[in-house]
Amino acid sequence: MKITSPSNPRVKAAAKLRSSRHRAEQGRFLIDGVREIGRALDGGITIDEVFVFEEQCSGREAEQLLARLDKTCNSRFEVSRSVYDVLAYGSRMEGIVAVGQVPQRSLADLSLPDRPLVAVLEGVEKPGNVGAVLRSADGAGLSAVIVADGGSDLFNPNVIRSSMGTVFTMPICSASSAEAIGWLRQRHLAIYAARVDGSVDYTECDLTGPCAIVLGSEAEGLTSTWGGPNITAIRLPMLGLADSLNVSAAAAVLFYEAVRQRSNAAK
């Protein structure tokens, strides 16, 4: 079936998924791009619909993805340029947009290895920052990411794009800060909270054992929930005028410090 009108009911329903409210109402979200859709499939995301603009859809990777989609999704539609323009977002024009079902993930779904390294993001609102942290978490091999009291929808198109699709393959869920801290303590993870006024330099904390690194928003930092007993406040030294790094930059520094420490400990 080919759809040529942006007024088609399927197209209109899919286009509304740019809005967080409509994502919540429909329980669905848009995925744009060959790499991102492929990683959604890798992460077990159920694909409801696929819209293909053939003139932009070429190359071996696109062909392989369409073959995978044909096995998992029965609703594939060829679309005109005007329809594709309504559905696609960003500057990349790869000819495929999919609609996925929002997965229901909770803390109970997270399974940790023997020596886990977990990240907690509290109140980080900018989708691009959330996605960038997820990309670093994936690169550094973190065990899980918990979005605590999050202000950003995990399936916002900018989270998907900036995470390079790793939002689908990282063990990740949303929870309240109180739930997250209780979950971490039940599993006996050391908790390191990144704060501008932290008392311990990040290179001096022991990240070799089971632990969690907690980061807050750039505007507000972490709430008092993360100032309780058995929580170590750590800092990154700031030698210039600025008092803090972007949260995604700070996350990358801390995650790879853990990688460094763990690699040295294994020698």
Legacy VTK file of the C-alpha trace (Angstrom):
# vtk DataFile Version 3.0
C-alpha trace
ASCII
DATASET POLYDATA
POINTS 267 float
0.000 0.000 0.000
1.270 3.491 -0.841
0.240 6.540 1.154
0.492 9.864 -0.642
-1.516 12.188 1.602
-0.262 13.642 4.903
-3.931 13.678 5.934
-4.062 9.887 6.001
-5.248 8.823 9.509
-2.218 6.553 10.068
0.145 9.339 9.115
-1.617 11.884 11.296
-1.543 9.530 14.291
2.154 8.800 13.762
3.052 12.478 13.286
1.431 13.296 16.638
4.073 11.122 18.296
6.461 14.063 18.112
4.544 15.248 21.198
5.270 13.766 24.627
1.567 13.913 25.468
0.608 11.861 22.444
3.412 9.364 23.082
1.960 8.831 26.542
-1.603 8.589 25.240
-0.794 6.156 22.422
1.950 4.216 24.207
3.996 4.523 21.014
6.910 6.579 19.699
8.698 7.434 16.436
12.047 5.971 15.409
13.840 7.632 12.516
16.948 6.185 10.896
18.389 2.849 9.844
20.805 2.487 12.767
18.253 3.514 15.381
15.509 1.216 14.069
17.966 -1.660 13.904
18.980 -1.117 17.523
15.325 -0.924 18.520
14.892 -4.392 17.033
18.061 -5.547 18.824
16.575 -4.249 22.083
13.318 -6.138 21.642
11.134 -3.122 20.797
7.857 -4.105 19.129
7.416 -2.253 15.828
3.812 -1.430 14.925
4.264 0.328 11.586
6.993 1.157 9.084
6.872 4.026 6.591
9.309 3.829 3.671
10.214 6.576 1.188
11.945 4.507 -1.475
13.820 7.354 -3.189
15.793 7.987 0.036
16.038 4.362 1.085
19.082 2.749 -0.484
22.198 0.851 0.455
22.913 -2.541 1.939
22.142 -1.589 5.550
18.713 -0.251 4.593
17.953 -3.386 2.579
18.997 -5.618 5.474
16.857 -3.603 7.889
13.790 -3.823 5.646
14.283 -7.587 5.430
14.323 -7.773 9.239
11.261 -5.562 9.503
9.339 -7.683 7.007
9.733 -10.620 9.409
8.558 -8.735 12.497
6.080 -6.097 11.302
3.068 -6.652 9.070
2.252 -2.973 8.546
4.689 -1.548 6.019
3.693 1.432 3.892
5.385 3.074 0.945
4.999 6.845 1.260
5.423 9.943 -0.869
7.971 12.669 -0.159
5.306 14.919 1.377
4.287 12.175 3.808
7.889 11.300 4.673
8.649 14.955 5.416
5.817 14.991 7.954
7.156 11.919 9.776
10.948 12.286 9.596
12.924 14.524 11.924
16.463 15.812 12.003
18.833 16.364 9.100
19.421 12.720 8.184
17.143 11.507 5.402
17.429 7.719 5.314
13.964 6.904 4.013
12.643 4.766 6.891
10.543 5.844 9.881
9.086 3.278 12.291
6.521 3.437 15.068
7.442 1.401 18.146
5.580 0.430 21.296
6.851 2.030 24.514
8.355 -0.811 26.593
7.232 -1.165 30.198
10.448 -1.259 32.220
10.859 -0.953 35.983
13.567 -1.438 38.589
12.352 -5.011 39.016
13.346 -5.702 35.405
16.999 -4.757 35.953
19.357 -7.683 36.427
22.842 -6.855 37.670
26.153 -8.748 37.277
28.390 -9.558 40.236
30.289 -6.254 40.182
27.806 -3.771 38.744
28.397 -0.175 37.752
25.111 1.737 37.656
24.370 5.332 36.670
21.516 7.381 38.110
20.320 10.581 36.427
18.130 12.762 38.611
15.995 15.486 37.057
18.006 15.815 33.831
15.547 17.562 31.530
17.334 18.097 28.214
16.774 15.075 25.953
20.106 15.607 24.204
21.939 15.364 27.522
20.090 12.197 28.511
20.918 10.613 25.159
24.583 11.623 25.372
24.878 10.105 28.861
23.333 6.875 27.587
25.823 6.773 24.727
28.723 7.135 27.197
27.168 4.541 29.510
26.979 2.106 26.619
30.567 2.828 25.605
31.888 2.370 29.130
29.967 -0.873 29.625
27.712 0.225 32.461
25.368 -2.365 33.913
22.257 -0.171 34.020
20.972 3.400 33.944
18.174 4.663 36.185
16.417 7.906 35.283
15.253 9.226 38.644
12.598 11.942 38.862
13.384 12.541 35.219
12.123 15.580 33.381
12.807 14.027 29.967
10.804 11.381 28.128
13.135 8.451 27.409
11.611 8.010 23.968
11.830 11.621 22.904
13.269 11.677 19.354
16.278 13.675 20.583
17.089 11.047 23.234
16.941 8.334 20.587
19.118 10.254 18.130
21.732 11.540 20.612
22.045 8.111 22.231
22.636 6.574 18.773
19.859 4.126 19.576
21.552 2.779 22.706
18.455 3.802 24.696
16.968 0.584 23.284
19.811 -1.754 24.211
20.992 -0.349 27.582
19.251 -1.797 30.656
17.325 1.339 31.622
14.217 2.353 33.529
12.566 5.301 35.248
11.877 5.547 38.982
11.593 8.082 41.768
14.760 9.068 43.598
13.469 7.405 46.767
12.809 4.159 44.884
16.207 4.293 43.208
18.162 4.846 46.404
16.249 2.069 48.164
16.958 -0.303 45.273
20.675 0.524 45.305
20.952 0.028 49.079
19.119 -3.287 48.965
21.797 -4.476 46.558
24.622 -3.045 48.689
26.023 -0.723 46.038
28.364 2.056 47.137
26.780 5.359 46.094
28.854 8.256 44.737
26.960 11.497 44.193
28.589 14.056 41.893
28.325 17.527 43.442
30.019 20.850 42.828
30.825 20.998 46.572
31.771 17.316 46.879
34.377 16.514 49.510
36.234 13.759 47.639
38.072 14.084 44.333
36.680 11.654 41.748
40.048 9.941 41.296
40.210 9.175 45.031
36.942 7.216 45.261
36.961 3.450 44.798
34.929 2.591 41.707
36.236 -0.960 41.424
33.467 -2.593 43.450
29.678 -2.644 43.076
28.724 1.030 42.878
26.448 3.699 41.491
27.384 7.116 40.090
24.634 9.700 40.573
24.389 12.884 38.511
21.887 15.733 38.649
20.721 18.479 36.347
23.045 21.339 35.500
20.585 23.919 36.774
19.622 22.361 40.098
22.191 19.671 40.849
21.150 16.765 43.065
18.363 16.968 45.626
18.847 16.317 49.329
17.730 12.701 48.763
21.281 11.989 47.643
22.881 13.551 50.705
21.962 10.834 53.193
24.149 8.384 55.112
26.576 6.123 53.266
26.593 8.392 50.213
29.941 9.885 49.191
29.839 13.327 47.578
32.501 13.470 44.867
33.732 16.325 42.708
35.498 16.994 39.434
38.147 19.715 39.848
37.251 22.894 37.938
40.356 24.973 37.230
38.765 27.744 35.177
35.868 30.156 35.620
33.009 27.654 35.203
31.962 25.760 38.319
30.783 22.591 36.585
30.812 20.564 33.383
27.846 19.725 31.200
26.201 16.667 32.784
27.002 14.466 29.783
30.672 15.488 29.896
30.840 14.859 33.647
29.202 11.469 33.148
31.766 10.458 30.524
34.664 11.454 32.794
33.289 9.489 35.740
32.286 6.421 33.736
35.708 6.124 32.146
37.445 6.713 35.471
35.593 3.602 36.627
36.789 1.777 33.490
40.381 2.860 34.239
40.232 1.756 37.867
38.651 -1.578 37.038
41.148 -2.281 34.271
44.065 -1.552 36.612
42.554 -3.707 39.343
42.269 -6.623 36.938
45.998 -6.565 36.069
LINES 1 268
267 0 1 2 3 4 5 6 7 8 9 10 11 12 13 14 15 16 17 18 19 20 21 22 23 24 25 26 27 28 29 30 31 32 33 34 35 36 37 38 39 40 41 42 43 44 45 46 47 48 49 50 51 52 53 54 55 56 57 58 59 60 61 62 63 64 65 66 67 68 69 70 71 72 73 74 75 76 77 78 79 80 81 82 83 84 85 86 87 88 89 90 91 92 93 94 95 96 97 98 99 100 101 102 103 104 105 106 107 108 109 110 111 112 113 114 115 116 117 118 119 120 121 122 123 124 125 126 127 128 129 130 131 132 133 134 135 136 137 138 139 140 141 142 143 144 145 146 147 148 149 150 151 152 153 154 155 156 157 158 159 160 161 162 163 164 165 166 167 168 169 170 171 172 173 174 175 176 177 178 179 180 181 182 183 184 185 186 187 188 189 190 191 192 193 194 195 196 197 198 199 200 201 202 203 204 205 206 207 208 209 210 211 212 213 214 215 216 217 218 219 220 221 222 223 224 225 226 227 228 229 230 231 232 233 234 235 236 237 238 239 240 241 242 243 244 245 246 247 248 249 250 251 252 253 254 255 256 257 258 259 260 261 262 263 264 265 266
